[in-house]
């Protein structure tokens, strides 16, 4: 019974970190950028641009090496 729970390859944490960097971080940057955009337009635009570039690079380059 205990061996059925330990059948992972050991890379689950690495895969979680890669998915976090590819998907969750750009989404949180977008949300933060929209919140800042409502208060300070110039700073919010910069954060949204960084989030867009980050998501394009992470899904393009890192995504292609992952799959």
Backbone bond lengths (Angstrom), bond angles and torsions (degrees), N, CA, C in turn:
res aa  C-N    CA-C-N  psi(-1)  N-CA   C-N-CA  omega(-1)  CA-C   N-CA-C  phi
1 X - - - 1.446 - - 1.527 110.99 -
2 X 1.299 115.62 -40.88 1.452 119.66 -178.32 1.524 111.54 -71.74
3 X 1.319 118.84 -28.35 1.455 121.30 -179.97 1.524 111.67 -72.89
4 X 1.318 117.70 -23.13 1.466 120.37 178.87 1.524 111.14 -68.90
5 X 1.315 116.85 -26.72 1.466 120.15 179.79 1.522 112.18 -83.41
6 X 1.311 118.24 -18.19 1.456 122.34 -175.65 1.526 112.02 -107.22
7 X 1.297 118.49 37.44 1.450 120.56 -177.76 1.525 112.75 -97.67
8 X 1.331 119.08 10.13 1.458 121.30 177.97 1.514 110.98 -72.01
9 X 1.313 115.75 160.62 1.458 119.93 -178.17 1.524 112.51 -87.23
10 X 1.313 118.01 -6.79 1.452 120.75 179.41 1.509 113.85 95.03
11 X 1.311 117.41 -5.35 1.460 121.60 -178.33 1.528 113.14 -100.11
12 X 1.312 117.44 10.21 1.464 119.79 -177.04 1.519 111.54 -62.87
13 X 1.327 116.52 -40.66 1.455 120.31 -179.77 1.525 111.18 -66.39
14 X 1.311 117.43 -39.52 1.468 121.49 178.61 1.525 110.23 -65.11
15 X 1.316 116.86 -42.34 1.462 120.44 178.52 1.522 110.69 -65.18
16 X 1.339 117.04 -39.04 1.466 120.15 176.80 1.523 111.30 -62.23
17 X 1.311 118.34 -42.05 1.468 121.76 179.14 1.529 110.40 -64.31
18 X 1.315 117.51 -41.57 1.469 120.80 179.50 1.520 110.48 -64.83
19 X 1.327 117.21 -43.95 1.467 120.65 178.57 1.526 110.30 -65.14
20 X 1.326 116.50 -39.00 1.464 120.46 177.13 1.518 110.94 -60.15
21 X 1.328 117.22 -45.51 1.459 120.44 -179.21 1.525 112.56 -70.74
22 X 1.332 117.03 -29.70 1.457 119.78 -177.77 1.528 113.02 -82.92
23 X 1.313 118.43 -36.51 1.455 120.66 -169.53 1.521 113.15 -116.14
24 X 1.317 117.31 -52.51 1.461 120.21 -170.78 1.519 112.23 -72.68
25 X 1.322 117.83 -40.00 1.461 120.21 -179.41 1.534 113.30 -64.56
26 X 1.343 120.74 -45.33 1.465 118.88 176.05 1.528 113.61 -63.68
27 X 1.329 117.30 -35.80 1.468 119.31 178.48 1.519 110.62 -65.54
28 X 1.337 116.46 -41.37 1.468 118.66 177.76 1.520 111.33 -67.69
29 X 1.320 117.88 -33.79 1.471 120.33 175.12 1.525 111.32 -65.73
30 X 1.324 117.68 -39.77 1.464 120.69 176.57 1.527 111.25 -61.31
31 X 1.316 116.43 -46.12 1.467 120.13 -179.84 1.523 110.27 -62.97
32 X 1.331 116.30 -45.54 1.461 120.08 178.55 1.528 111.15 -63.20
33 X 1.327 116.50 -38.06 1.461 120.37 178.58 1.516 112.68 -63.84
34 X 1.332 117.79 -40.15 1.461 120.48 177.67 1.518 112.09 -68.25
35 X 1.328 117.16 -35.14 1.463 119.90 177.45 1.529 110.31 -67.32
36 X 1.328 116.47 -43.73 1.465 120.19 179.08 1.526 110.74 -69.33
37 X 1.340 116.75 -33.66 1.462 121.09 -179.65 1.528 111.63 -61.82
38 X 1.321 116.48 -33.55 1.465 118.54 179.37 1.526 112.01 -70.69
39 X 1.327 116.86 -24.02 1.459 120.38 179.91 1.526 112.17 -97.24
40 X 1.322 116.80 -44.49 1.462 121.82 -177.97 1.527 107.92 -135.32
41 X 1.310 116.85 110.08 1.460 121.61 -170.47 1.531 112.79 -66.52
42 X 1.308 118.29 -43.19 1.465 121.32 -176.05 1.531 110.85 -68.42
43 X 1.323 116.42 -46.16 1.466 120.22 179.42 1.526 111.05 -64.99
44 X 1.335 117.38 -38.32 1.453 121.16 178.33 1.518 112.55 -64.89
45 X 1.333 116.54 -39.13 1.468 119.86 177.96 1.522 111.17 -64.13
46 X 1.329 116.44 -40.04 1.465 119.89 179.37 1.527 110.76 -63.58
47 X 1.325 116.84 -41.98 1.461 120.19 179.70 1.524 110.33 -66.65
48 X 1.327 117.75 -39.56 1.470 120.45 178.71 1.526 111.23 -66.30
49 X 1.324 117.54 -36.93 1.465 120.50 177.27 1.523 110.44 -66.07
50 X 1.325 116.95 -43.44 1.466 120.82 178.00 1.525 110.37 -62.41
51 X 1.334 116.74 -41.52 1.464 119.99 179.63 1.530 111.18 -64.88
52 X 1.326 117.18 -39.11 1.464 120.87 178.96 1.520 111.22 -65.67
53 X 1.317 116.49 -47.59 1.469 120.41 -180.00 1.531 110.25 -64.12
54 X 1.322 116.45 -41.36 1.461 120.39 179.49 1.522 111.29 -62.51
55 X 1.327 116.90 -42.92 1.469 119.00 -178.99 1.529 111.24 -69.29
56 X 1.321 118.08 -36.55 1.462 120.12 177.70 1.525 111.59 -65.94
57 X 1.324 116.42 -43.15 1.465 119.79 -179.80 1.526 110.78 -69.25
58 X 1.328 116.82 -43.51 1.466 118.74 -175.48 1.532 111.94 -68.85
59 X 1.311 117.99 -37.21 1.465 118.40 178.04 1.519 111.68 -81.29
60 X 1.306 117.85 -24.17 1.456 120.08 -179.73 1.520 113.29 -81.61
61 X 1.328 116.59 -62.20 1.446 121.02 -175.79 1.522 110.93 -78.04
62 X 1.307 116.62 -54.42 1.473 119.82 -177.18 1.522 111.07 -69.15
63 X 1.310 116.71 -35.20 1.456 119.20 178.82 1.509 112.69 -67.40
64 X 1.317 116.57 -35.36 1.463 118.69 -179.76 1.528 111.48 -74.48
65 X 1.320 117.78 -29.53 1.466 118.66 177.05 1.520 111.63 -79.04
66 X 1.346 116.03 -23.75 1.460 118.90 -178.91 1.529 111.25 -76.13
67 X 1.302 117.51 -35.07 1.467 119.76 -175.72 1.480 110.19 -108.38
